[in-house]
Amino acid sequence: MNKLNLLLVLALTSCIALSVQARDKRDYHDMVYDSGCKTCHDQGTKRFPSDEVCLQCHDMAELAEQTKREGHDAKQNPHDSMHYGQEAPCMECHGEHKPKQAICMDCHNFDYPKFKH
């Protein structure tokens, strides 16, 4: 095998490995992976997806209702917070390829047991 072919095989193998790595990260987004990276990466693959892309599949009012808390914890809703309302950028808390923590955790120690990076 000549050097050029070897280089092409190595490059292709690396791309496949990165693709598989990304697919293994978030099972709950499995259905969009087959559509390609641009399905979510509307601003290019080197930038975070826009909130508009996230909101094509996720409804913010429904998320706020699902994460609503009662009593003393009522103001700890990550999708309807006292600081950001329902306007916090999705990528501030959620990451597809690298785990993140909720932006609230920068200052608070709230427990979000169902948090998905």
ZADO-1210 file (C-alpha; in nm, 4 decimals, padded with zeros to 6 digits):
<atoms>
<atom x="00.0000" y="00.0000" z="00.0000" code="MET" pos="1"/>
<atom x="00.1471" y="00.3354" z="-00.0932" code="ASN" pos="2"/>
<atom x="00.1736" y="00.6253" z="00.1506" code="LYS" pos="3"/>
<atom x="-00.1209" y="00.8171" z="00.0040" code="LEU" pos="4"/>
<atom x="-00.3572" y="00.5205" z="00.0361" code="ASN" pos="5"/>
<atom x="-00.2379" y="00.4575" z="00.3911" code="LEU" pos="6"/>
<atom x="-00.2994" y="00.8220" z="00.4770" code="LEU" pos="7"/>
<atom x="-00.6505" y="00.8078" z="00.3309" code="LEU" pos="8"/>
<atom x="-00.7319" y="00.4900" z="00.5260" code="VAL" pos="9"/>
<atom x="-00.6092" y="00.6478" z="00.8501" code="LEU" pos="10"/>
<atom x="-00.8115" y="00.9655" z="00.7883" code="ALA" pos="11"/>
<atom x="-01.1270" y="00.7675" z="00.7105" code="LEU" pos="12"/>
<atom x="-01.0790" y="00.5482" z="01.0177" code="THR" pos="13"/>
<atom x="-01.0407" y="00.8586" z="01.2357" code="SER" pos="14"/>
<atom x="-01.3620" y="01.0099" z="01.0966" code="CYS" pos="15"/>
<atom x="-01.5537" y="00.6887" z="01.1586" code="ILE" pos="16"/>
<atom x="-01.4144" y="00.6636" z="01.5118" code="ALA" pos="17"/>
<atom x="-01.5175" y="01.0223" z="01.5900" code="LEU" pos="18"/>
<atom x="-01.8636" y="00.9614" z="01.4471" code="SER" pos="19"/>
<atom x="-01.9090" y="00.6469" z="01.6558" code="VAL" pos="20"/>
<atom x="-01.7820" y="00.8290" z="01.9640" code="GLN" pos="21"/>
<atom x="-02.0402" y="01.1046" z="01.9188" code="ALA" pos="22"/>
<atom x="-02.3178" y="00.8485" z="01.8655" code="ARG" pos="23"/>
<atom x="-02.2347" y="00.6723" z="02.1906" code="ASP" pos="24"/>
<atom x="-02.2680" y="00.9882" z="02.3953" code="LYS" pos="25"/>
<atom x="-02.6426" y="01.0584" z="02.3995" code="ARG" pos="26"/>
<atom x="-02.8793" y="00.7691" z="02.3374" code="ASP" pos="27"/>
<atom x="-03.1850" y="00.9955" z="02.3615" code="TYR" pos="28"/>
<atom x="-03.0721" y="01.1791" z="02.0452" code="HIS" pos="29"/>
<atom x="-03.0040" y="00.8620" z="01.8479" code="ASP" pos="30"/>
<atom x="-03.2793" y="00.9382" z="01.5949" code="MET" pos="31"/>
<atom x="-03.1059" y="01.2539" z="01.4672" code="VAL" pos="32"/>
<atom x="-02.7532" y="01.1129" z="01.4336" code="TYR" pos="33"/>
<atom x="-02.8373" y="00.9285" z="01.1125" code="ASP" pos="34"/>
<atom x="-02.9473" y="01.2573" z="00.9550" code="SER" pos="35"/>
<atom x="-02.5960" y="01.3998" z="00.9855" code="GLY" pos="36"/>
<atom x="-02.4246" y="01.6636" z="01.1975" code="CYS" pos="37"/>
<atom x="-02.5890" y="01.9562" z="01.0168" code="LYS" pos="38"/>
<atom x="-02.9264" y="01.8445" z="01.1483" code="THR" pos="39"/>
<atom x="-02.8338" y="02.0156" z="01.4747" code="CYS" pos="40"/>
<atom x="-02.5183" y="02.2089" z="01.3871" code="HIS" pos="41"/>
<atom x="-02.6955" y="02.4804" z="01.1894" code="ASP" pos="42"/>
<atom x="-02.4097" y="02.7239" z="01.2528" code="GLN" pos="43"/>
<atom x="-02.1383" y="02.4848" z="01.1361" code="GLY" pos="44"/>
<atom x="-01.9858" y="02.1805" z="01.3044" code="THR" pos="45"/>
<atom x="-01.7294" y="02.3839" z="01.4963" code="LYS" pos="46"/>
<atom x="-02.0006" y="02.5888" z="01.6727" code="ARG" pos="47"/>
<atom x="-02.2767" y="02.4978" z="01.9142" code="PHE" pos="48"/>
<atom x="-02.6231" y="02.4420" z="01.7687" code="PRO" pos="49"/>
<atom x="-02.8551" y="02.7399" z="01.7991" code="SER" pos="50"/>
<atom x="-03.1430" y="02.7354" z="02.0454" code="ASP" pos="51"/>
<atom x="-03.3789" y="02.7474" z="01.7474" code="GLU" pos="52"/>
<atom x="-03.2566" y="02.4031" z="01.6396" code="VAL" pos="53"/>
<atom x="-03.3090" y="02.2601" z="01.9879" code="CYS" pos="54"/>
<atom x="-03.6568" y="02.4106" z="02.0009" code="LEU" pos="55"/>
<atom x="-03.7569" y="02.2403" z="01.6760" code="GLN" pos="56"/>
<atom x="-03.7798" y="01.9173" z="01.8761" code="CYS" pos="57"/>
<atom x="-03.8019" y="02.0374" z="02.2370" code="HIS" pos="58"/>
<atom x="-04.0826" y="02.2645" z="02.3576" code="ASP" pos="59"/>
<atom x="-03.9622" y="02.5039" z="02.6273" code="MET" pos="60"/>
<atom x="-04.3035" y="02.5342" z="02.7956" code="ALA" pos="61"/>
<atom x="-04.3241" y="02.1529" z="02.8191" code="GLU" pos="62"/>
<atom x="-03.9703" y="02.1325" z="02.9570" code="LEU" pos="63"/>
<atom x="-04.0512" y="02.3990" z="03.2157" code="ALA" pos="64"/>
<atom x="-04.3602" y="02.2028" z="03.3183" code="GLU" pos="65"/>
<atom x="-04.1668" y="01.8739" z="03.3371" code="GLN" pos="66"/>
<atom x="-03.8961" y="02.0266" z="03.5582" code="THR" pos="67"/>
<atom x="-04.1336" y="02.2297" z="03.7764" code="LYS" pos="68"/>
<atom x="-04.0759" y="02.1957" z="04.1498" code="ARG" pos="69"/>
<atom x="-04.3067" y="02.2596" z="04.4415" code="GLU" pos="70"/>
<atom x="-04.2815" y="02.4349" z="04.7767" code="GLY" pos="71"/>
<atom x="-03.9416" y="02.5588" z="04.8906" code="HIS" pos="72"/>
<atom x="-03.7781" y="02.4337" z="04.5680" code="ASP" pos="73"/>
<atom x="-04.0283" y="02.6053" z="04.3344" code="ALA" pos="74"/>
<atom x="-03.7746" y="02.8637" z="04.2152" code="LYS" pos="75"/>
<atom x="-03.5214" y="02.5952" z="04.1214" code="GLN" pos="76"/>
<atom x="-03.6713" y="02.5149" z="03.7825" code="ASN" pos="77"/>
<atom x="-03.3797" y="02.5019" z="03.5353" code="PRO" pos="78"/>
<atom x="-03.6118" y="02.5666" z="03.2384" code="HIS" pos="79"/>
<atom x="-03.7959" y="02.8559" z="03.4056" code="ASP" pos="80"/>
<atom x="-03.5486" y="03.0064" z="03.6494" code="SER" pos="81"/>
<atom x="-03.5707" y="03.3258" z="03.8491" code="MET" pos="82"/>
<atom x="-03.2560" y="03.4522" z="03.6730" code="HIS" pos="83"/>
<atom x="-03.3221" y="03.3583" z="03.3097" code="TYR" pos="84"/>
<atom x="-03.6903" y="03.2691" z="03.2923" code="GLY" pos="85"/>
<atom x="-03.7241" y="03.0400" z="02.9916" code="GLN" pos="86"/>
<atom x="-03.4480" y="03.2229" z="02.8020" code="GLU" pos="87"/>
<atom x="-03.1276" y="03.0484" z="02.9196" code="ALA" pos="88"/>
<atom x="-02.9306" y="02.9271" z="02.6167" code="PRO" pos="89"/>
<atom x="-02.9637" y="02.5489" z="02.5845" code="CYS" pos="90"/>
<atom x="-02.5902" y="02.4963" z="02.5425" code="MET" pos="91"/>
<atom x="-02.5162" y="02.6693" z="02.8743" code="GLU" pos="92"/>
<atom x="-02.6311" y="02.3518" z="03.0480" code="CYS" pos="93"/>
<atom x="-02.6554" y="02.0802" z="02.7852" code="HIS" pos="94"/>
<atom x="-02.3729" y="01.9358" z="02.5774" code="GLY" pos="95"/>
<atom x="-02.4046" y="01.6635" z="02.3202" code="GLU" pos="96"/>
<atom x="-02.0466" y="01.5462" z="02.2911" code="HIS" pos="97"/>
<atom x="-01.8996" y="01.6534" z="02.6253" code="LYS" pos="98"/>
<atom x="-02.0697" y="01.6352" z="02.9653" code="PRO" pos="99"/>
<atom x="-02.1692" y="01.9704" z="03.1143" code="LYS" pos="100"/>
<atom x="-02.3304" y="02.0834" z="03.4339" code="GLN" pos="101"/>
<atom x="-02.6269" y="02.3126" z="03.4726" code="ALA" pos="102"/>
<atom x="-02.5298" y="02.6806" z="03.4728" code="ILE" pos="103"/>
<atom x="-02.7074" y="02.7095" z="03.8099" code="CYS" pos="104"/>
<atom x="-02.4302" y="02.4991" z="03.9609" code="MET" pos="105"/>
<atom x="-02.1825" y="02.7831" z="03.9094" code="ASP" pos="106"/>
<atom x="-02.3360" y="02.9501" z="04.2161" code="CYS" pos="107"/>
<atom x="-02.5868" y="02.7042" z="04.3670" code="HIS" pos="108"/>
<atom x="-02.5830" y="02.3430" z="04.4829" code="ASN" pos="109"/>
<atom x="-02.9301" y="02.2393" z="04.3664" code="PHE" pos="110"/>
<atom x="-02.9846" y="01.8709" z="04.3073" code="ASP" pos="111"/>
<atom x="-03.1104" y="01.7842" z="03.9582" code="TYR" pos="112"/>
<atom x="-03.1232" y="01.4022" z="03.9693" code="PRO" pos="113"/>
<atom x="-03.2706" y="01.3686" z="03.6166" code="LYS" pos="114"/>
<atom x="-03.0261" y="01.6151" z="03.4580" code="PHE" pos="115"/>
<atom x="-02.9120" y="01.5110" z="03.1117" code="LYS" pos="116"/>
<atom x="-02.5909" y="01.6795" z="03.0040" code="HIS" pos="117"/>
</atoms>
